[in-house]
Amino acid sequence: MTIDDRPAGTTWTFAEEDYRYGTGPLRLRIDRVLAGAPTSHDNDLWYDVEGLEVSDRGQVIGHRRATVRASRLPTMRRGASSPGS
């Protein structure tokens, strides 16, 4: 699966209640959505995602894997290849 047609390097910001586990907002440049095994929590679907965590000043913190509420993820499309898949 790939993220919608936004330019490479788009940073997504997730509120603390929309990802597990951490405190404060999560800023992530999503590389992959691991859509094969969503989990259910709080009456919603959640997906593991991988990408680069970015500070509020745009500095790369490092690679991050997080579980994000499906309803907060950008639109995904099937069938296109993405890096690492």
Backbone as CSV, one residue per row, in Angstrom:
resi,resn,N_x,N_y,N_z,CA_x,CA_y,CA_z,C_x,C_y,C_z
1,MET,0.838,-1.177,0.000,0.000,0.000,0.000,0.880,1.235,0.000
2,THR,0.418,2.248,-0.645,1.159,3.500,-0.644,0.281,4.611,-0.103
3,ILE,0.921,5.640,0.368,0.212,6.801,0.856,-0.252,7.600,-0.353
4,ASP,-1.300,8.380,-0.185,-1.878,9.134,-1.297,-0.824,9.898,-2.102
5,ASP,-1.218,10.753,-2.971,-0.307,11.389,-3.920,0.439,12.603,-3.363
6,ARG,0.573,12.712,-2.073,1.310,13.837,-1.506,2.794,13.667,-1.797
7,PRO,3.518,14.766,-1.843,4.946,14.676,-2.166,5.724,13.856,-1.143
8,ALA,6.794,13.233,-1.614,7.675,12.501,-0.705,8.144,13.463,0.373
9,GLY,8.223,12.972,1.588,8.689,13.804,2.682,7.584,14.521,3.432
10,THR,6.318,14.284,3.067,5.221,14.902,3.801,5.238,14.394,5.234
11,THR,5.140,15.320,6.173,5.111,14.961,7.581,3.671,14.981,8.072
12,TRP,3.244,13.880,8.665,1.899,13.758,9.229,2.001,13.965,10.721
13,THR,1.062,14.681,11.308,1.040,14.904,12.742,-0.165,14.189,13.335
14,PHE,0.097,13.343,14.327,-0.948,12.579,14.999,-1.049,13.039,16.447
15,ALA,-2.260,13.314,16.896,-2.493,13.689,18.298,-2.188,12.486,19.188
16,GLU,-1.875,12.770,20.437,-1.510,11.715,21.379,-2.551,10.600,21.452
17,GLU,-3.838,10.950,21.360,-4.890,9.931,21.448,-5.041,9.110,20.162
18,ASP,-4.329,9.492,19.114,-4.461,8.804,17.826,-3.293,7.893,17.487
19,TYR,-2.355,7.734,18.419,-1.288,6.756,18.215,-0.950,6.129,19.565
20,ARG,-0.305,4.973,19.482,0.082,4.241,20.677,1.564,3.945,20.554
21,TYR,2.349,4.116,21.366,2.366,4.627,22.709,3.328,5.790,22.731
22,GLY,2.970,6.856,23.416,3.829,8.019,23.516,3.073,9.161,24.141
23,THR,3.763,10.265,24.310,3.134,11.451,24.864,3.345,12.613,23.915
24,GLY,2.344,13.453,23.818,2.408,14.594,22.917,2.170,14.177,21.483
25,PRO,2.140,15.147,20.578,1.906,14.828,19.173,3.075,14.049,18.566
26,LEU,2.756,13.202,17.604,3.764,12.442,16.859,3.818,13.006,15.448
27,ARG,5.000,13.426,15.035,5.208,13.916,13.672,6.008,12.855,12.937
28,LEU,5.440,12.330,11.851,6.028,11.172,11.191,5.970,11.321,9.683
29,ARG,7.084,11.056,9.019,7.119,10.920,7.566,6.911,9.433,7.293
30,ILE,5.705,9.084,6.913,5.338,7.679,6.783,5.969,7.066,5.543
31,ASP,6.665,5.944,5.755,7.222,5.163,4.646,6.320,4.003,4.281
32,ARG,5.786,3.336,5.309,4.963,2.138,5.068,3.849,2.046,6.081
33,VAL,2.723,1.547,5.607,1.621,1.160,6.479,1.563,-0.359,6.422
34,LEU,1.714,-1.004,7.551,1.718,-2.468,7.612,0.270,-2.928,7.753
35,ALA,-0.400,-2.995,6.618,-1.851,-3.180,6.587,-2.292,-4.630,6.747
36,GLY,-1.372,-5.557,6.840,-1.739,-6.961,6.904,-2.396,-7.417,8.191
37,ALA,-2.164,-6.701,9.273,-2.679,-7.160,10.559,-3.150,-5.991,11.431
38,PRO,-4.264,-5.360,11.066,-4.765,-4.284,11.926,-5.240,-4.853,13.257
39,THR,-5.215,-4.014,14.278,-5.723,-4.414,15.582,-6.947,-3.569,15.919
40,SER,-7.740,-4.052,16.842,-8.927,-3.327,17.273,-8.717,-2.843,18.703
41,HIS,-8.981,-1.552,18.923,-8.850,-0.954,20.249,-9.715,0.299,20.271
42,ASP,-10.379,0.562,21.358,-11.258,1.737,21.483,-12.309,1.778,20.373
43,ASN,-12.823,0.621,19.996,-13.834,0.521,18.933,-13.371,1.117,17.606
44,ASP,-12.098,0.993,17.314,-11.547,1.496,16.060,-10.451,0.542,15.601
45,LEU,-10.114,0.593,14.320,-8.987,-0.177,13.799,-7.723,0.653,13.914
46,TRP,-6.615,-0.029,14.171,-5.310,0.600,14.294,-4.323,-0.153,13.409
47,TYR,-3.407,0.576,12.774,-2.389,-0.030,11.920,-1.003,0.350,12.407
48,ASP,-0.067,-0.586,12.265,1.334,-0.257,12.499,1.839,0.490,11.273
49,VAL,2.607,1.534,11.520,3.225,2.304,10.447,4.711,2.442,10.747
50,GLU,5.493,2.648,9.699,6.929,2.874,9.845,7.294,4.155,9.121
51,GLY,8.247,4.863,9.664,8.699,6.084,9.016,9.752,6.778,9.850
52,LEU,9.975,8.053,9.526,10.941,8.860,10.258,10.206,9.829,11.160
53,GLU,10.542,9.791,12.439,9.966,10.750,13.365,10.704,12.077,13.196
54,VAL,9.940,13.165,13.216,10.486,14.489,12.978,10.075,15.401,14.132
55,SER,10.988,16.266,14.570,10.674,17.207,15.645,9.774,18.320,15.115
56,ASP,9.244,19.122,16.027,8.390,20.234,15.608,9.169,21.283,14.829
57,ARG,10.489,21.197,14.830,11.339,22.118,14.047,11.826,21.493,12.748
58,GLY,11.338,20.280,12.462,11.682,19.635,11.200,12.933,18.789,11.219
59,GLN,13.563,18.630,12.377,14.763,17.807,12.464,14.376,16.337,12.578
60,VAL,15.085,15.485,11.848,14.816,14.049,11.907,15.319,13.506,13.234
61,ILE,14.428,12.833,13.961,14.776,12.200,15.236,15.292,10.790,14.983
62,GLY,14.636,10.075,14.072,15.078,8.728,13.741,13.928,7.859,13.282
63,HIS,14.262,6.614,12.947,13.260,5.656,12.491,12.277,5.387,13.621
64,ARG,11.006,5.251,13.272,9.976,5.015,14.292,8.920,4.085,13.731
65,ARG,8.501,3.173,14.555,7.350,2.332,14.248,6.301,2.658,15.293
66,ALA,5.087,2.916,14.867,4.015,3.285,15.785,2.721,2.637,15.323
67,THR,1.775,2.561,16.232,0.440,2.067,15.916,-0.482,3.278,15.892
68,VAL,-1.148,3.479,14.741,-1.931,4.693,14.514,-3.380,4.326,14.222
69,ARG,-4.280,5.133,14.766,-5.714,4.955,14.523,-5.981,5.050,13.011
70,ALA,-6.648,4.052,12.456,-6.884,3.985,11.012,-7.593,5.225,10.478
71,SER,-8.531,5.755,11.229,-9.288,6.910,10.750,-8.439,8.172,10.642
72,ARG,-7.239,8.161,11.198,-6.346,9.325,11.135,-5.249,9.174,10.084
73,LEU,-5.179,8.000,9.479,-4.162,7.783,8.450,-4.587,8.442,7.144
74,PRO,-3.605,8.867,6.345,-3.941,9.399,5.030,-4.535,8.304,4.156
75,THR,-5.191,8.688,3.097,-5.784,7.741,2.169,-4.706,6.825,1.620
76,MET,-5.018,5.528,1.570,-4.083,4.549,1.021,-4.682,3.949,-0.233
77,ARG,-3.836,3.554,-1.141,-4.325,2.839,-2.316,-3.547,1.544,-2.448
78,ARG,-4.228,0.527,-2.914,-3.603,-0.790,-3.072,-3.027,-0.931,-4.466
79,GLY,-2.062,-1.863,-4.562,-1.590,-2.254,-5.867,-0.317,-1.566,-6.303
80,ALA,-0.001,-0.436,-5.761,1.242,0.237,-6.134,2.323,-0.213,-5.167
81,SER,3.541,-0.283,-5.658,4.615,-0.700,-4.763,5.113,0.504,-3.996
82,SER,5.537,0.256,-2.777,6.105,1.319,-1.953,7.475,0.872,-1.486
83,PRO,8.302,1.832,-1.076,9.641,1.446,-0.625,9.563,0.423,0.496
84,GLY,10.345,-0.616,0.385,10.402,-1.617,1.431,9.315,-2.659,1.409
85,SER,8.412,-2.612,0.429,7.357,-3.635,0.424,7.590,-4.654,-0.648
